[in-house]
């Protein structure tokens, strides 16, 4: 009996365990099948969603825009920030724009310029000198004293610390020596020189010029400026004959003002025009007046930035009256020279 009861219990336990294993296996199969169906359905829906036209879905409402969902003060703050960034970017862009590259003409890149040459003027010179209350004659050096035209050396120097500012110096030593037999009586410095007397005469005129130039227009191929000049005239005239020897002198600083313009029709060829002058009114200084006009027109051929040649035309017109002494000097003609720069 006991054995039968124990066998029955063992059989019942085995049946329960077998049923439990079957139930668990079936449950696992059902879960696996359900997950597979769900995955397949999800892929199908995703594929169908990608193939579906966006317009087939619900239309996007303006209320779906993230900006419209922000508070008004945040939208205003962001707008002000963007505007501030744009305002900062505008001047920065203008500041870093590439600048045009300067390309000066040949011969315009220097700090010191020196020129030397020769001037071949035709002259018209006359002077009057009084002494001891005796009025002097108006003596023409060509007609009365036999002056003949000749050439003179000249020197120019220019210092240019900056492109627009220039300091200038010019020196032309003018000297005439001649001998002539008088064809009329003349009175010079209170002394009478009679007809037929042999007279040796000398005219020594040192013309100095100190100037400042400012170019208010300064381009690669053209510039224009004004000039302030101080022209210093040192004149000495001497007449020597077998019976008398007399001389007269005149020194006077004469201010002048004028202008200059230069143009380069070719990169290494320039044309320059320059005019300066001044007239001293008679009422400014008692018994004293004067004028000084200087005209220069010339061309320059620059072989390099450092060397060139010049050819041009110059005219001097100087006149003075100091008490009872007077002089009138007009000289004009062509000149040429060489130019060196550093």
PyMOL commands that set and color helices and strands:
alter all, ss='L'
color gray80, all
select helices_A, chain A and resi 2-51+54-56+62-64+66-69+72-95
alter helices_A, ss='H'
color red, helices_A
select strands_A, chain A and resi 112-119+122-128+139-140+152-159+165-181+186-188+191-193+198-218+222-240+245-266+269-285+288-302+307-322+325-341
alter strands_A, ss='S'
color yellow, strands_A
deselect
rebuild
show_as cartoon
